[in-house]
């Protein structure tokens, strides 16, 4: 199954990482600049409605939240995020980490 999505979501995806599609947690098996792919095992095909989805139908996507935490800690922000304080070497030293 291949799904097209925005770069804002694709930035949090990686090969063999997790993605939830309509609440079903799956493993990412392929990535391009505009799409990602997952494989559906027989049990998932039988127990979910994912195979009933039609081309172009909207689905809910949930990426792994760890990537968002790492992004915030590294201070790399998207233009849609509010301005927040980033972690610097001075900050780490002042907090006793260096």
C-alpha positions in Angstrom: 0.0 0.0 0.0 1.5 3.4 -1.0 0.2 6.7 0.4 1.0 10.2 -0.8 1.5 12.8 1.9 3.2 16.1 2.6 6.9 16.8 3.3 5.9 18.0 6.8 4.9 14.4 7.6 7.5 12.6 5.5 10.3 14.3 7.5 9.4 12.2 10.5 9.4 8.9 8.6 12.3 6.5 8.0 12.7 3.0 6.5 11.6 0.3 9.0 10.0 3.0 11.2 6.5 3.0 12.5 3.5 4.8 11.0 -0.2 4.5 12.1 -2.8 4.6 9.3 -6.3 5.1 10.6 -5.1 3.7 14.0 -3.3 0.7 12.5 0.4 0.6 13.4 2.5 -0.5 10.4 6.2 -0.6 9.4 7.4 1.7 6.6 8.9 -0.3 3.8 9.5 2.4 1.2 9.9 6.2 1.0 10.1 8.7 -1.8 9.9 12.5 -1.8 6.1 12.4 -1.8 5.0 8.9 -0.8 5.6 6.1 1.7 4.8 2.4 1.4 3.8 -0.2 3.9 3.2 -4.0 3.6 0.0 -5.5 4.9 0.3 -9.0 6.3 -2.7 -11.4 6.0 -3.8 -10.8 9.6 -3.9 -7.0 9.0 -5.8 -7.4 5.8 -8.4 -9.6 7.5 -8.8 -7.6 10.7 -8.8 -4.0 9.4 -10.6 -1.9 6.8 -7.4 -0.7 5.1 -7.9 -2.7 2.0 -11.4 -1.1 1.6 -9.8 2.3 1.1 -10.0 3.7 -2.4 -7.4 5.7 -4.2 -7.6 9.3 -3.2 -9.5 8.6 0.0 -8.3 10.5 3.1 -6.7 8.6 5.9 -5.5 9.7 9.4 -1.7 9.4 9.7 0.3 9.4 12.9 4.1 9.5 12.8 6.5 8.4 15.5 6.5 11.1 18.1 10.2 10.6 18.9 11.3 12.4 15.8 9.3 15.4 16.9 11.1 15.4 20.3 14.5 15.1 18.7 13.7 17.9 16.3 12.7 20.2 19.2 15.8 19.3 21.2 18.1 20.0 18.2 16.3 23.3 17.6 15.4 22.6 14.0 12.0 24.1 13.6 9.5 24.3 10.8 8.0 27.6 9.8 4.6 26.6 11.3 6.0 26.1 14.8 6.1 28.8 17.4 9.4 30.3 18.4 10.9 28.5 21.4 14.2 28.5 23.2 16.8 26.1 21.7 19.3 24.0 23.5 22.8 25.6 23.2 26.2 24.7 24.6 25.8 27.5 27.2 22.5 26.2 28.3 23.9 22.6 28.7 26.9 24.0 30.7 24.6 26.2 32.9 22.5 23.1 33.7 25.6 21.0 34.7 25.7 18.8 31.6 29.1 20.0 30.5 
